[in-house]
Amino acid sequence: MKSTQEIFHDLASLSRAASGWCVHNPNVAAAIYDANGEFAAMGVHKKKLSNDHAEVVALKAAGAKAHGGTMYVSLEPCSHTGATPPCTEAIKSSGIKRVIYGVTDPNPVASGGAKTLTAAGIDVIYERSEVLEFEQRAWLHRIAYGRPLITAKVATTLDGYIAARDGSSKWITSENSREDVQNLRAQVGAVITSTQTFIADQPSLLPRVPDAPTPHRIVMGEREVRATGFTHVQSRELDELIDLLNEEGINHALVEAGGTFLSSLMQRDLIDELIIYQAPKLLGDGKKWVADLGISTLADAIHWESLGMYQIGSDVKMHYRRVRD
């Protein structure tokens, strides 16, 4: 039988693949092993398709095999009634003997599931999983900051340009990188661009991934645009953008825009992650991916933590997280 951490890695892969279907709730996955330690079923929460949480999906799939078995779940099971009854009730009635989870739920409304299950005589184990914390980072960010996790995607040359002097930008990065961006779009609840970028590039911002859900597409700026299928936030007030994302219950948003818009978000400390695709090309001049941030001294530099660096085709993909005190 696999170790707990190996099973948690399986859950992380499952929840990542389904994250675009669960943009309003935590993207939880669960697995059930029967009383003999044999795999019985897995489940994932796909809010856009069903209200059933991952635990319930897995229990339904496992059926009688769940009795006396162990449930592995990425997030502490909920213990409150929302769109569905508490997952703790489904677990108690299933005959599950042990629950092992990798992330404690910080949501004061839904937390407490571990205590509820323990009180019912179920063996509950918390085994922290950093890989599951990473997959739950958008949900954890929302609870901590009261707004979505916002990731900026940038495609740039070695010297930091996203377009040549004449405005040409197709294509700076390789086809492999552009395919990877499609996966990013499929995993978020919203994709945001500026009116300037929309007018210049006419991007669809749709994920070209089979059976992928359609994210909420947003264009922001005061200029008039014909953007069918987009929500136009016709303003420069970033609070209006955040209000819209919160109203829609978006946990993770992706920004694909130029330096002016990205810099305005950075000046408000609204960019939480950076994903930079760097192509092995030099331009020497052109449009930079970041504009003036109003920083005049090194002591005020914006700091980032590296989450990984990967070779994608001829490009390098770099993933960073904003470092906050």
N, C-alpha and C positions, 0 to 999 in steps of 0.2 A: 504494500500500500504506500502511496505517496506521503511525504511529510506534510505537516500543516502549512509550512511556507511554500512548498511546491503547489499545494492546492490553492493557496492564496494567489500565487502567480497565475494559475488558470483562471481564477475569478477576475483578476485584474484584466487579463486579455479579453474575457467575455464582456465585462462592463465597458471597456474601451471601445470595443466594436459596436456596442449598442448605445453609446453615450448620446448620439444625435437623436435617438428616440426618446430620451429622458432628459429634456432640457430644463424642466421645472423642478424636478426632485433630484435627490442624490442618485447616481447611477449605480445601483446596488446589484450584485450578483450573489447567488447562493448555490451550494452543492450539497447533496445528501449522499452519505455512505450508509449502507444497511448495517444491521447488527453484527454481521460477519466481516465488516470492513470493506465490503465490495461497493464499487460505485453504483449508485442508483439513479441519480438524476441531477441536472443543473437547471437553473432558472435565472432570468435577468429581468429587471423592471424596464418595460417599454411604455412609458406614460402615454405616448401618442397613439398607441394601439390598444392598451388595456390599463385599467387602474390597479390590477393585481401587482403587488410588490414581489420582489424576487423570491422571497421565502415562500410565498403562496404558490407562485409558478412552479418552483422546485417541488413543493409538497404534492401538488396536483400531478406532476409528472411521475413522482416516485410511487404514489399510491400506498399500498400496504407495506412496501419495502421501507418506508420511513419509520415504521414502528420499531422501537428499540435502537434506532440508528443515531447517527451524528450529523448535525447540520453545520456546515462551514459557511459563514456569511461575511461579506466584506465590511458591512456597517452594523453596529449594534441594532438588533431588531427593535422596531418602533413599538411604543406602548400607549398609543393614543388613537382616537377615532378621528379620521379625516375623511377623505373620499372613500376609504375602506376601513373595516374594523382593524384593531391592532394586530400586527403580525404575531405578537406574543400569544394571542388567543388561538390562532391557527396552529402555532407550534405546540402549544399545550395539548390541544385536542388530537394531534397527530400521533402521539406516542413517542416522539423524539426524546431520547434520553440525555443527549449532550449537545450543546451549542458552543461553537468556537467562532469568535469574531475578531477582526483585525483592526477596526477603527471604532473608537468610542464616539457616539453621536453627541455633538455639542449643542444640538438644538434643544432648548429647554422645553419646547412643546412636545417633542417626540421621544426624548431620552428617558431612561429608566427601565428599558426593556430587560437589561441583565438582572436587575433586582427582582422584577416581576417573575421572570423565569426561574430564578433561584428559589424564590418563595414557593413556587409550584413544585419544587423538588427536582428540577432539571439541573444537571451539572453544566454550569456556564463558565467558560474560560475565555479570558481576553489575552490574546497573543498579538502584540503590536506588529503591524506590517507596514513598512515604509512604502512598499510598492502599492499597497491599497490606499495609503494616505495620499500618495501622488495621484491616483485615479479619482480620489474624492476631493481633490484640492479645490475645485470650483465650488462645491457645496460648502466646504470648510471656510473658504474665503467669503462666501455670501453671509454665513453666520457671523463671522468675525467682523466684517466691514459693512454689511448691510447693502451690498451692491454686487454685481457680477464680477467674476474674474475676467479681465480684459487682456487679450493677447494681441500683440501687433506682429504682423508678418511682413518681412522685408526681403526683397530680392535685389542684391547689390553687387557691384564690382568689387575688386580688391581694394580700390581706393574710395569706396563708399558712395558710388553714384548709382542712382536708380533709373537714370535716363541720360542720354547723350545731350550735347548742347542744343541739337536741333529738336529735342523732345522724343526721339526714337527710343523705345525701350523693349521692343519685341524682337528677339527674346534675349534678355541678359543671362538668365539661368537656363539650365538644361531641361530637356523634356522630363527627366527623372524627377527633378525638383518640382516641376509644375504638376506632375502626377501626385507627388506627396502633398502638395497644397490642397488637392481635391479631398484627400483624407482628412485634413484639418477642417475643411468646411463641413464635412459630413459628421464631425464630432462635436460641433458647437450649436448653440441655440440661435445665434444671430451672427451675421456677417455685415460689417459696417464699412462704408466708403464715404469719401467726400464728394461734393458736387464737382469740384475741380477734376478729380480723378475720373468720375463718371463721364463727364463731358469729353475728356481726352481719350479714354480707353473703352467706354461703353461696356464695362464688365458685366457678365451675368451673375457672377458670384454664386452660381449653382454648383454643387458638388457633382462632378462627373464620375460618380461611383454607383455601380449597380444597386438598385433598391435602397439608395440612401434617402433619408428624409430631407425635406427642403427647409433650410434655416430661414429665420426671419431676416429678410434683406432690407438694409437701412441705408439711405443716402442722406448725408447731412450737409447743410450749407444754405445760404440765402438765395443763391441763383436758381432760377426756374429750370427744371429739367423734366423731361418726359421719361419717367422711370416706372414702366409697367411692372407690377409685381413687387415693387419696393415701397416701403414707408419713407416718405420724405419729411425729415425734421428740418423745416425751413427756418433755420436759426443758427446762430453761432454760439448760443448758450449751451454749454456742455451739460449743465444740470438738466436740461430738457431731454437730452439723450439718455442720461442715467435714469431719469424718471420713467421714460418709455420702457427701458430694459427691465426696470423693477416692476412696472405695471404688467408686463408680459411674463414675469416670472423667470426671466432668462438667468441662468447660472454662469454661462460661459459665452463670451462674445469675442469674435475675431475681427480685427481691424486691418483692412487692406487699402492703404491710401498713401499719399505723398508726404513729404517732409513737413509741410505747413500744418496739416491736420495732426500728424503724429506729434509734432512738437507742442501743439496746443494741449494735447492730452497729457504729455509728459510734464508740462508746466503745472498742470493741476494734479500731478501724481496719480493719474488714472490708468497708466499702463503698468500691468502687473507682471507680464511675461513678454519676452521678445523671442521671436523665431526668425533668425537671419539665414537666408540662403545666399552664400557668397560664391560668385562665379570667378574662375581664374582669368579675369579680364581687367584691363586698365583703360580708363578713358581720359584721365588727366583733367577733365572739366565736364560740367554738366549739372544735373540736378541731384543734390545730396538727399539722402534718405531722412536726415534730420536737419531742422533749421535752427535758428537762434533760440537757445533755451534761457537766455538772460543770465547765464553763468559767467562770472568774470574772474573767479579764482578757483584753483584746484580743490580747495577745501569744500567747495559747494558742489562738487561733481556728483552726479547721480550714480549710485553703486548698484551693481548687478552680480548675482551669483550664477555660475555656470551649472546647468542641469544636464549637459551632455553635448557632445560634438560628434557628428556622424558624416561619413562620406556618402554622398548621393550622386551617382553618376560622376560627372567631372566637378561637381560643386561640393561645398562643405555646408552642412546644416548645423547651426549653433542655437542652442536653447538656453535662455537666461531667465532668471527670476529676480524681480526687484527686491533689493535688500532694504528693509525698513527697520528703524529702531524699535 
